[in-house]
């Protein structure tokens, strides 16, 4: 009886083990006579498939077919977390080689040999929509200098039929010659052989234009790194035009020259000199030569000599004037010839006042003489009537 029970137990265990084995489609030692339409590893419900090592999930295939490596919630078709992909020097998309690593470096290409970043329809070998950033700057900095941030561009722009030394321009289709020439020392615009740091040659009436913005605009002039002056519109109203020294140059004068020689000088004090660079001390305008004009107006700060006609004016008698002339050799109140030599000239405004003063005194003398003459005529007529 005991043997029968043992046999039954063994039979039950063997049958159970055999049923478990037969229930597994895949064996660790391999499988034969499988059909890919029937036999597979995976799920038949809305569940993910997970592969583990060391009892830790390494690969996950989501119910929608997204594969995650070290990522249990993949978002992309292939989602790798904190790792890299080695494609054995060749990477293909839809059977097309788009990335290959060779001894010469990395090559990127498509069927049309065009690569696009930020665009799915590149029109050039490499088309980037947006700025290219690098340490020290961005590609948008190229519009102000041939540099990428703080790094010089290593290489050159290559075009067909370009002239040596000419800075190329993009004409919308290819690189072409521009009118700007650089020979490492001078830059020329419109000239093939510049002879100055900036050499501009123009066939139009307007050779150059300087334009700035704001109510106060100017272009500075430096000498050996020291500020000297400017030209532009800074002083006065916006419509005014300036050319001269700046506020930080208190000792400089402004010269207008002919053949390198100053012909008109404006000193820092505002005094003006023509024919000479040194104005006479105390005079706002000094002219070395003759002056001619259609009209000259002198606006005086002193009193106009109408005071001569005041009854209290101390008009000298003819005898006093005669005595003064005899003693001094000139009219009273006027400078002598020696005074003229000593002072180096005459002040036109003051001299006009003095001359008018003498004319008005002379007029008073003539009026007195006329009265005396009239009285004599009356007396003479009376004497004749008595006879």
C-alpha positions in Angstrom: 0.0 0.0 0.0 2.8 2.3 0.9 4.5 1.6 -2.4 1.3 2.4 -4.3 1.0 5.8 -2.6 4.6 6.6 -3.3 4.2 5.7 -7.0 1.1 7.9 -7.2 2.9 10.9 -5.6 5.9 10.5 -8.0 3.5 10.3 -10.9 1.6 13.4 -9.9 4.9 15.3 -9.4 6.3 14.2 -12.7 3.1 15.1 -14.5 3.0 18.5 -12.9 6.6 19.2 -13.9 6.2 18.0 -17.4 3.1 20.2 -17.8 5.0 23.2 -16.6 7.8 22.5 -19.0 5.5 22.0 -21.9 3.7 25.2 -21.0 6.9 27.2 -21.8 7.4 28.1 -25.4 11.0 29.3 -25.1 13.8 27.3 -23.5 17.1 28.6 -22.2 19.0 26.2 -24.5 17.1 27.4 -27.6 13.9 26.4 -29.4 13.1 24.8 -32.7 10.0 24.6 -34.9 8.9 28.1 -33.8 6.5 30.3 -35.8 7.1 34.1 -35.5 3.3 34.6 -35.9 2.6 32.3 -32.9 5.7 32.2 -30.7 7.1 35.4 -29.3 8.3 37.1 -26.1 6.0 39.9 -25.0 2.5 40.7 -23.8 -0.9 40.3 -25.3 -2.5 42.9 -23.1 -1.9 46.6 -22.5 1.2 46.0 -20.4 4.9 46.8 -20.8 7.6 44.3 -21.4 10.6 44.5 -19.0 14.0 42.9 -19.2 16.0 42.7 -16.0 19.6 41.9 -14.8 20.6 41.6 -11.2 16.8 41.8 -10.4 16.8 45.4 -11.8 14.8 46.5 -14.8 17.2 47.5 -17.6 15.1 47.7 -20.8 11.4 48.6 -21.0 9.1 48.3 -24.1 6.0 50.3 -23.5 2.6 49.2 -24.7 2.8 51.8 -27.5 6.2 50.4 -28.7 8.6 53.0 -27.1 11.9 51.6 -25.9 13.5 52.8 -22.8 17.1 52.0 -21.7 17.6 52.7 -18.0 14.3 54.6 -18.3 11.0 52.8 -17.3 8.9 55.6 -18.8 10.2 56.2 -22.3 8.9 59.2 -24.2 10.6 58.7 -27.5 10.9 55.7 -29.8 14.3 55.1 -28.2 14.8 56.9 -24.9 18.2 56.4 -23.3 18.8 57.9 -19.8 22.3 59.0 -18.7 24.1 57.1 -21.3 25.3 57.1 -25.0 24.7 55.1 -28.1 27.5 53.3 -30.0 26.4 52.6 -33.6 29.6 51.0 -34.6 30.7 54.0 -36.8 27.5 53.9 -38.9 24.0 55.1 -38.2 21.2 54.7 -40.7 17.6 56.1 -40.9 15.3 54.2 -43.3 18.3 52.4 -44.7 20.1 55.7 -45.5 23.5 56.4 -44.0 23.2 59.8 -42.2 26.1 59.5 -39.8 29.4 57.7 -40.2 32.7 57.9 -38.3 35.9 57.5 -40.4 39.6 58.1 -39.9 39.0 61.5 -41.4 36.4 62.5 -38.9 32.6 62.5 -38.8 30.5 62.8 -41.9 26.9 63.9 -42.0 24.8 63.6 -45.1 21.5 62.9 -46.7 20.5 61.8 -50.1 20.7 65.4 -51.2 23.9 66.1 -49.3 22.1 68.7 -47.2 21.8 69.0 -43.4 19.3 71.2 -41.7 19.2 72.3 -38.1 15.9 74.0 -37.1 14.5 73.2 -40.6 13.4 70.0 -42.3 14.0 71.3 -45.8 17.6 72.6 -45.9 18.5 74.4 -49.1 22.3 74.3 -48.6 25.0 71.9 -47.6 24.5 73.1 -44.0 21.5 75.4 -43.1 21.0 76.6 -39.6 17.9 78.5 -38.7 18.8 80.6 -35.7 22.1 81.7 -34.1 25.1 79.4 -33.6 26.4 79.8 -30.0 29.9 79.2 -28.8 32.0 80.1 -25.8 32.6 83.8 -26.0 29.9 84.8 -28.4 27.2 84.0 -31.0 27.2 83.9 -34.8 25.0 87.0 -34.7 28.2 88.9 -33.7 29.5 88.3 -37.2 27.6 91.3 -38.5 29.9 93.7 -36.6 33.3 91.9 -36.9 34.9 88.9 -38.6 35.0 87.1 -35.3 32.9 84.7 -33.4 32.6 86.3 -30.0 36.2 86.4 -28.6 37.5 83.8 -31.0 39.0 84.6 -34.5 37.5 82.7 -37.4 39.9 80.0 -38.3 39.7 79.5 -42.1 38.4 81.6 -45.0 35.4 82.2 -47.1 35.9 80.6 -50.5 34.2 81.8 -53.7 34.8 81.5 -57.4 36.5 84.4 -59.2 37.2 86.5 -56.1 40.0 89.1 -56.3 42.8 88.8 -53.8 42.4 91.3 -50.9 38.8 92.1 -51.7 36.4 91.5 -48.8 33.7 89.3 -50.4 30.0 89.9 -50.2 27.0 87.6 -50.5 25.0 88.6 -53.5 22.1 86.3 -52.6 23.4 83.4 -54.6 27.1 83.2 -54.0 30.2 85.1 -52.8 31.2 88.0 -55.1 33.7 90.8 -55.1 32.8 93.9 -53.1 34.1 97.5 -53.4 36.0 97.1 -50.1 39.7 96.2 -50.3 42.0 95.4 -47.3 45.7 94.9 -47.6 46.5 94.3 -43.9 47.5 98.0 -43.5 44.9 100.1 -45.4 41.2 99.7 -46.2 39.9 101.0 -49.4 36.3 101.7 -50.5 35.9 102.1 -54.2 39.7 102.0 -54.7 41.9 98.9 -55.5 45.1 100.2 -54.0 44.3 102.2 -50.8 47.1 104.6 -49.6 45.6 105.5 -46.2 44.1 103.7 -43.2 40.7 104.5 -44.8 40.8 105.5 -48.4 37.4 106.3 -50.0 37.0 106.9 -53.7 33.6 107.8 -55.2 32.3 108.8 -58.6 29.1 110.3 -57.2 28.7 113.8 -55.9 28.5 112.7 -52.3 31.7 110.9 -51.3 30.9 109.9 -47.8 28.1 110.4 -45.2 28.3 110.4 -41.4 25.0 109.8 -39.7 24.3 109.5 -36.0 21.1 109.7 -34.0 19.9 112.0 -31.2 19.7 115.7 -30.7 23.5 116.0 -30.0 25.7 114.0 -32.4 29.3 114.3 -33.2 32.4 112.6 -34.7 35.5 112.8 -32.6 39.0 113.7 -33.7 42.0 112.2 -31.8 45.8 112.6 -32.2 48.0 109.9 -30.8 45.1 108.7 -28.7 44.5 112.2 -27.3 41.1 113.9 -27.9 41.4 117.1 -29.9 38.0 118.1 -31.3 35.0 117.0 -33.2 32.7 117.8 -36.1 28.9 117.4 -35.9 26.0 119.0 -34.2 26.5 119.4 -30.4 26.2 123.1 -29.4 23.1 125.2 -29.9 20.0 123.8 -31.6 19.9 120.5 -33.5 20.1 122.3 -36.9 23.5 123.9 -36.0 26.8 122.4 -37.3 30.0 122.4 -35.2 33.6 122.0 -36.1 36.2 122.7 -33.5 37.8 121.7 -30.2 36.1 119.9 -27.3 35.6 120.9 -23.7 38.5 118.6 -22.7 40.9 120.5 -24.9 41.1 124.0 -23.2 44.3 125.2 -24.8 43.7 124.3 -28.5 43.0 126.8 -31.2 41.0 126.3 -34.4 42.7 127.1 -37.7 41.5 127.5 -41.2 44.5 127.0 -43.4 45.6 127.6 -47.0 48.4 125.4 -48.3 49.1 124.3 -44.7 49.3 127.9 -43.4 46.7 129.3 -41.0 44.7 132.1 -42.5 42.0 132.4 -39.8 42.6 131.5 -36.2 40.1 131.3 -33.3 41.8 131.2 -30.0 40.5 129.4 -26.9 39.4 132.8 -25.6 37.2 133.3 -28.6 39.5 136.0 -30.1 39.8 135.9 -33.9 42.9 136.6 -35.9 43.1 137.0 -39.8 46.6 136.9 -41.4 48.2 136.2 -38.1 47.7 133.4 -35.5 48.2 135.8 -32.6 45.4 138.2 -31.9 46.3 141.6 -30.4 45.9 141.6 -26.6 42.6 142.8 -25.5 40.9 142.8 -29.0 38.3 140.3 -30.1 39.3 140.7 -33.8 42.8 141.3 -35.2 43.4 141.7 -38.9 46.9 141.9 -40.3 46.0 144.0 -43.4 43.4 146.2 -44.8 39.6 145.8 -44.2 37.0 146.9 -46.6 33.2 146.7 -46.2 30.1 148.3 -47.5 28.9 149.2 -44.0 30.4 149.1 -40.5 28.5 149.5 -37.3 30.1 150.2 -34.0 27.8 149.8 -31.0 29.2 151.9 -28.2 28.8 151.3 -24.5 29.8 154.9 -23.6 27.6 158.1 -23.7 27.0 159.7 -27.1 28.4 163.3 -27.0 25.0 165.1 -27.0 26.2 166.4 -23.6 28.0 169.2 -25.6 24.8 171.0 -26.1 24.0 171.1 -22.5 24.1 174.7 -21.1 26.4 173.5 -18.3 28.9 172.0 -20.7 32.3 173.8 -20.1 32.9 174.9 -23.7 36.3 176.5 -24.0 36.6 179.9 -25.5 38.3 180.4 -28.9 41.2 182.0 -27.1 41.6 179.0 -24.8 41.6 176.6 -27.7 44.1 178.7 -29.6 46.4 178.7 -26.5 46.1 175.0 -26.1 46.9 174.3 -29.7 49.9 176.6 -29.5 51.2 174.8 -26.4 50.4 171.2 -27.4 50.1 171.0 -31.1 46.7 169.3 -31.2 43.1 169.8 -30.3 42.1 169.5 -26.6 40.6 166.1 -25.8 42.1 164.4 -28.8 45.3 162.1 -28.8 48.5 163.6 -30.2 50.6 161.9 -32.9 53.0 160.7 -30.3 50.0 159.1 -28.4 48.9 157.3 -31.6 52.4 155.8 -32.0 52.6 154.8 -28.4 49.2 153.1 -28.3 49.7 151.5 -31.7 46.5 152.8 -33.3 43.2 154.3 -32.5 39.9 152.9 -31.2 37.4 153.6 -33.8 34.4 153.9 -31.5 36.0 156.2 -29.0 37.6 158.3 -31.8 34.1 158.7 -33.4 32.8 160.0 -30.1 35.7 162.4 -29.8 35.4 163.6 -33.4 31.6 164.1 -32.9 32.4 166.0 -29.7 34.7 168.4 -31.6 32.1 168.8 -34.4 29.4 169.7 -31.9 31.8 172.2 -30.2 32.7 173.6 -33.6 29.0 174.0 -34.3 28.6 176.0 -31.1 31.5 178.2 -32.1 29.9 178.8 -35.5 26.6 179.6 -33.9 28.3 182.2 -31.6 30.2 183.7 -34.5 27.0 183.9 -36.5 25.2 185.7 -33.7 28.1 188.1 -33.4 28.1 188.7 -37.2 24.3 189.3 -37.1 24.8 191.8 -34.3 27.5 193.6 -36.2 25.3 193.8 -39.3 22.5 195.4 -37.3 24.9 197.9 -35.7 26.4 198.7 -39.1 22.9 199.3 -40.6 22.0 201.6 -37.7 25.1 203.6 -38.2 24.4 204.0 -41.9 20.9 205.2 -41.2 22.2 208.0 -38.9 24.4 209.4 -41.6 
